[in-house]
Amino acid sequence: MTAESYPSAMIFLVSTQSHRGRLITFEGLDGCGKSTQLEKLAKALRADGFTITVTREPGGTAMGEKIRNLLLDSATAGLSPLAELALMFASRAQHLKEVVQPALTEGRIVLCDRFTDSTEAYQGGGRKIGIEPVLALHKIVCGNLQPDVTILMDSDVSASVERAPPQCGTRFGRQS
């Protein structure tokens, strides 16, 4: 892939001289193609010699995956919205410590399937907690860390529902 075939934002993203890596997040409904497009971008950037870390939220670490499984478990349907929010940020804190920050410090490009935008949508909006508590926790857990680029995958809801993986039948996935 040549520089001419990258979107202009991508050229800026990967050509900026910096000791810190870059964080690119993918957001959108389950089944909209986030994982597919993330993997395609990772493959193209690796082919051009970039060092890439691919990860996801919730999850991305051993502890984060345990939290993810708890959140996806339909048996946790009685979990309070605030407890769910706390678990999302517990997973994110561990994820940042073990995966994201070290990769950024090493100058890697981090491609992450979901980040705080999803928490704003699902817990802030879907669970009716509001955006302010989500952003307050983001500030506590993430400090000033914001994605360098967020790719929002827009898709037809019915097509996304058809394509969504089986875990979307859980209480968590049904919010999409």
C-alpha positions in Angstrom: 0.0 0.0 0.0 1.4 3.4 -1.0 1.1 6.7 0.9 -1.2 7.9 -1.8 -3.7 5.2 -1.0 -4.0 6.2 2.7 -6.6 8.8 3.7 -5.0 12.2 4.4 -5.7 11.8 8.1 -3.8 8.5 8.2 -0.8 10.1 6.5 -0.7 12.7 9.2 -1.2 10.1 11.9 1.7 7.8 10.9 4.1 10.5 9.6 4.0 12.8 12.6 7.4 12.6 14.4 6.7 11.8 18.0 8.1 9.5 20.7 4.5 8.5 21.6 2.6 6.0 19.6 -0.9 6.6 18.3 -4.2 5.3 19.5 -6.9 4.6 16.9 -10.2 3.4 18.1 -13.1 1.8 16.2 -16.7 2.4 17.3 -20.0 1.3 16.0 -22.8 -1.3 16.5 -22.0 -5.0 17.0 -21.9 -6.6 13.6 -21.1 -3.3 11.7 -17.6 -4.5 10.6 -15.4 -2.9 13.3 -13.2 -6.0 13.8 -12.9 -6.7 10.1 -11.8 -3.2 9.2 -9.5 -3.0 12.2 -7.7 -6.2 11.1 -7.5 -4.8 7.5 -5.9 -1.6 8.7 -3.5 -3.6 11.0 -2.5 -5.8 8.1 -1.9 -2.8 5.8 0.1 -0.8 8.4 2.2 -3.9 9.3 3.0 -4.4 5.6 4.3 -0.8 5.5 6.6 -1.6 8.5 4.6 -0.1 11.4 4.5 -1.9 14.7 0.9 -2.5 15.7 -0.9 -3.5 18.8 -4.5 -4.8 18.3 -6.8 -4.9 21.3 -10.4 -4.5 22.4 -12.6 -3.2 25.2 -13.9 -4.4 27.5 -11.1 -7.0 27.7 -7.6 -6.8 26.2 -6.0 -8.3 29.3 -6.5 -11.5 31.4 -8.4 -9.5 34.0 -10.2 -7.5 31.4 -11.4 -10.7 29.7 -12.8 -11.9 33.0 -14.7 -8.6 33.4 -15.9 -8.9 29.8 -17.3 -12.4 30.4 -19.1 -11.1 33.5 -20.6 -8.2 31.6 -21.7 -10.4 28.7 -23.2 -13.1 31.0 -27.0 -13.0 30.8 -27.0 -14.0 34.5 -25.8 -10.5 35.4 -29.1 -8.9 34.1 -29.7 -7.5 37.6 -26.4 -5.7 37.7 -27.0 -2.0 38.5 -26.0 0.5 35.8 -23.4 2.1 38.1 -21.9 -1.3 38.8 -21.7 -2.0 35.1 -20.0 1.4 34.6 -17.5 0.7 37.3 -16.7 -2.7 35.8 -16.2 -1.1 32.3 -13.7 1.4 33.8 -12.0 -1.3 36.0 -11.4 -3.2 32.7 -10.2 0.0 31.0 -7.8 0.9 33.9 -6.1 -2.5 33.7 -6.1 -2.4 29.9 -4.4 1.0 29.9 -1.8 -0.1 32.4 -0.9 -3.4 30.8 -1.5 -2.9 27.1 -2.2 0.6 25.8 0.2 2.8 27.7 3.2 0.5 27.3 2.5 0.2 23.5 2.2 4.0 23.2 5.4 4.5 25.1 7.1 2.1 22.7 5.9 4.2 19.8 3.4 1.6 18.6 0.1 2.2 16.8 -2.7 0.8 19.0 -5.8 -0.2 17.2 -8.6 -0.7 19.7 -12.1 -2.1 19.2 -14.1 0.3 21.3 -13.1 2.8 24.0 -14.8 5.6 26.0 -17.2 6.5 23.2 -18.9 3.1 23.6 -19.1 3.6 27.3 -20.8 7.0 26.7 -23.3 5.3 24.4 -24.0 2.1 26.2 -23.7 3.1 29.9 -24.2 6.9 29.6 -27.1 6.7 27.2 -28.4 3.1 27.2 -28.2 2.7 31.0 -29.3 6.4 31.4 -26.4 7.2 33.7 -25.6 10.3 31.7 -22.5 11.5 29.9 -21.1 13.5 32.9 -20.3 10.5 35.1 -18.8 8.6 32.2 -16.5 11.5 31.3 -15.6 12.1 35.0 -14.5 8.5 35.3 -12.7 8.7 32.0 -10.7 11.7 33.4 -9.8 9.7 36.6 -8.9 6.5 34.8 -7.5 7.7 31.5 -6.2 11.2 32.5 -5.8 13.2 29.3 -5.6 10.2 27.0 -7.9 10.5 24.0 -7.7 8.6 20.8 -5.7 10.3 18.0 -8.4 9.0 15.6 -11.8 7.5 16.1 -13.3 5.6 13.2 -17.0 5.4 13.6 -18.5 2.5 11.6 -21.9 3.5 10.4 -24.2 0.8 9.2 -27.8 -0.3 8.8 -29.1 -1.5 12.1 -30.9 -4.6 10.7 -27.8 -5.6 8.7 -25.6 -5.2 11.8 -28.1 -7.3 13.8 -27.9 -10.1 11.2 -24.1 -10.0 11.1 -23.5 -9.6 14.9 -21.7 -12.4 16.6 -23.6 -14.8 18.9 -22.6 -13.0 22.2 -24.9 -10.2 21.0 -27.7 -12.3 22.2 -26.5 -11.5 25.8 -28.0 -8.7 27.8 -25.0 -6.5 27.0 -25.1 -7.0 23.2 -28.9 -6.4 23.0 -28.3 -2.7 23.8 -26.9 -2.1 20.2 
